Amino acid sequence: MITVRDITEENFSECIQLSVKEEQKGFVSPNVRSLAHAWLYYYFAHPYAIYSDETMIGFVMLGYRSDDSECFLWRYMIDQRYQNQGLGKRAVGAIMEHIKEIEQFTTIALSYKPENHIADRLYRSFGFMPTGKMIDEEIVMSLDIARG
């Protein structure tokens, strides 16, 4: 079972040890940088660990404020040891369920680098569509979750 859990003192070290493959490092910031952003600079950043049963397999950081209707899937990674096993797709499903449980959002948005074709296919498989916008030279996609 894939679950989304808080980053705590107990799982922090494990989280910052997760990493993507060398050729993917330009697509996502290291988790330690994301956690520093969340805990030191950006009050709207909400970091979580992704688990498969009791094994931490990835990291996600959501961006939102208490009055937002849109949740931004800001950072997402699956550790290189757990890629190509179908866990990444299941993790996105679990992340979407976690977002829906917060019950304030009507849309989920995200962005990715144009050369990240795997991300493009993954997000499209969940119904995300390009908005025509770019953020920091990344393609922005959005999904209306209010429609169910």
C-alpha positions in Angstrom: 0.0 0.0 0.0 1.3 3.5 -0.9 0.9 6.2 1.7 1.8 9.8 2.1 3.2 10.7 5.6 4.7 13.6 7.4 8.4 14.2 7.5 9.4 13.8 11.1 12.6 13.8 13.2 12.5 10.0 12.9 12.4 9.8 9.1 14.2 13.0 8.2 17.7 11.3 7.6 16.1 8.6 5.5 14.3 11.2 3.4 17.4 13.2 2.6 19.2 10.0 1.5 16.7 9.3 -1.3 18.0 10.3 -4.7 17.1 10.0 -8.4 19.2 8.6 -11.2 22.1 10.7 -12.3 20.4 11.6 -15.6 17.3 12.8 -13.6 19.1 15.1 -11.2 18.3 18.2 -13.4 14.6 17.5 -13.1 14.1 17.8 -9.3 15.9 19.5 -6.4 17.6 17.3 -3.7 15.2 16.5 -0.8 17.4 18.3 1.7 17.0 21.5 -0.3 13.2 21.0 -0.6 13.0 20.5 3.2 15.1 23.7 3.8 12.7 25.6 1.6 9.7 24.2 3.4 10.9 24.7 6.9 12.9 27.9 6.6 11.5 30.0 3.7 8.2 29.0 2.3 5.3 28.7 4.8 3.1 27.4 2.0 5.3 24.4 1.3 4.1 21.1 2.8 6.7 18.2 2.5 5.8 14.5 2.8 7.5 11.1 2.5 6.0 8.5 0.2 5.9 5.0 1.6 5.3 1.6 0.1 4.1 -0.3 3.2 6.8 0.6 5.7 9.6 1.5 3.1 10.2 5.1 2.2 10.3 5.2 -1.5 10.0 8.9 -2.4 9.2 12.5 -1.5 6.6 15.0 -2.5 6.2 18.7 -1.6 2.9 20.4 -2.1 2.4 24.1 -2.2 -0.7 25.8 -1.0 -2.1 28.4 1.5 -5.0 27.9 3.8 -7.4 29.8 1.4 -6.2 28.4 -1.9 -8.4 26.3 -4.1 -5.5 25.1 -6.1 -2.8 22.7 -4.8 0.5 22.8 -6.6 2.4 19.5 -6.7 5.8 21.3 -6.4 8.4 18.6 -5.9 8.0 14.9 -6.6 10.6 12.1 -6.7 10.8 8.4 -6.4 14.2 7.0 -5.3 16.2 5.4 -8.0 16.0 2.0 -6.2 12.2 1.9 -6.6 11.8 3.2 -10.1 10.4 1.1 -13.0 8.3 -1.0 -10.6 5.0 0.8 -11.1 5.4 2.5 -7.7 5.7 6.0 -9.2 2.3 5.8 -10.8 0.8 4.4 -7.7 2.4 7.2 -5.7 0.9 9.9 -7.8 -2.5 8.3 -7.2 -1.8 8.3 -3.4 -0.7 11.9 -3.6 -3.9 12.9 -5.4 -6.0 11.1 -2.8 -4.1 12.9 -0.1 -4.8 16.2 -1.8 -8.5 15.4 -2.1 -8.7 14.5 1.6 -7.7 18.1 2.5 -11.1 19.1 0.9 -10.3 22.7 -0.1 -9.0 22.2 -3.6 -10.8 22.2 -6.9 -7.6 21.9 -9.0 -4.1 20.4 -8.8 -1.3 22.0 -10.8 2.3 21.0 -11.4 5.2 21.8 -13.7 8.0 19.8 -15.3 10.9 20.4 -17.6 9.9 19.9 -21.3 12.7 17.2 -21.8 11.2 15.1 -19.0 9.1 12.9 -21.3 8.5 10.3 -18.5 6.8 13.0 -16.3 4.7 14.2 -19.2 3.3 10.6 -19.9 2.8 10.0 -16.2 0.8 13.1 -15.5 -1.2 12.8 -18.7 -2.2 9.3 -17.7 -4.0 10.9 -14.7 -5.7 13.5 -16.9 -3.4 16.5 -16.3 -3.4 18.7 -19.4 -1.0 21.6 -20.3 -2.3 25.0 -19.5 -0.2 26.8 -22.1 1.7 28.5 -19.2 5.3 28.2 -18.3 7.0 28.6 -14.9 10.8 28.9 -14.8 11.0 27.3 -18.3 8.8 24.4 -17.1 5.5 23.3 -18.7 2.5 23.8 -16.4 -0.2 21.2 -16.3 -3.5 21.3 -14.4 -6.3 18.9 -13.4 -9.8 19.8 -12.3 -10.6 17.6 -9.3 -13.8 19.3 -8.5 -15.6 17.3 -11.2 -14.8 14.1 -9.4 
